């Protein structure tokens, strides 16, 4: 404020002074107010020009600081909101992931999931946890390969379940799959079956014991009645004309199968 006092002392005796221009001298509100008081005391206030550039300067600084504080608070709030949104988004993702996993687990624990696991592991415990009607639902969405796998896996479970139960399961599955299907489904079943029986080259190597192969051929004899006539004739041809090391252990069952196919072809 010493500057204001010096100015007033310098002009207080200048009677011819028409205008005192102090605008833009960065006096601030306090300095402007002090200058006005001092000029008033020496009767020179009337010559003071506008101080518009200086008045409110401190307030502007304060406003600027307050603005910065408000902006900072807003930025902090926005950051908090972003963090909250990110947390909620991650939480939502986790919930979706858990929900998805829940669906997977639920599917795996359901009848269809258990059947798929049985086909992969040949677990008798899984098989015993299933009802015959569960397979009826399974076959609606199953592939031809699933049906061939089911035939062989049930054959491998010989002695672990009743033969009649195994036949009932295969009967309903093959009936539902072939009953309203076109010829391509039966053709695909045969294409998958022949290598598994060792009746065409490049077959999948399987080495069941005598009892397992005997059961597999017994079950196959039962379900061939669901095959179209052309499919039965093709299977009969391969059984009669081709030798298979995989079938040597079940010669009697092979002959029974041939006889059944011959009867169905009449």
C-alpha positions, 0 to 999 in steps of 0.5 A: 500500500506504500505505492498508493500513499506515495502517489497521493502525496505526489499529486495532492498539491497538483490543482491542475490535474484532470485525470489520474489513470492508475488502471492496470497497476495490479493494485488489487481490491485492497490497494484500490480501496486504500487509494480511494480513501487516501485520495478522498482525504486530499480531495482528489478522488474525482480525478481518479480514472477507472480501476476496472482492470485492478478491481476484483483482481484479488477476488479473481485470484480467489475465484481462480483458486476456488475454481481450481479447488472446485475443478480439482474436486470435480476431477476427484469426483469424476475419478471416483466415479470412474473407479466406481464404474470400473469396479462395477464393470469388473464386478458385472464381468465377474458376475457374468463369468460366474453366471456363465460358469454356473451354466457350464457347471449346471450343464455338466451336472445335468443328464446330458453333461453326465452322458458326455462324461460317461462317453469320455470316461466310461465311468460306471458311477456316472452311468448308474446316476442316469435314468433311461429317459435321460438318454431320450433327451440326450439323443436329440442333440447328439451326433452320429459319433455319440451314438456309436460311442454309446454302443461301444461304451455300454458294451464295455460296461458289460456286467456293470449293468443289466443287459436289458437296461443297456438294450433299452437305452440303445433301442430308444436312442437309435429309434429316435435318431433313425426313425425320422432321419434321412438316409445320410444319418444311417450312412454316417453311422455305418461309416463310423461303425465299420472302422470301429469293428475293424472291417475297413482299413485305417480303423481305430484300434480298439482292444476290448476283451472277449466279453466286451466285444461279444456284448458290443456285437450283441447290442449291435444285433439288437439295434440293426432293426432300426437301420434302413435296408440298404445300411443293413445290407452294406453291414452284412456284406462287410461282415461276410466278406472282410476279416477283422482281428477285432472280431475274432474273439467274438466269432459266435456273436459275429455269426449271430449278427450275420444271421439276424441281418440276413433275416432282416434282409429277406 
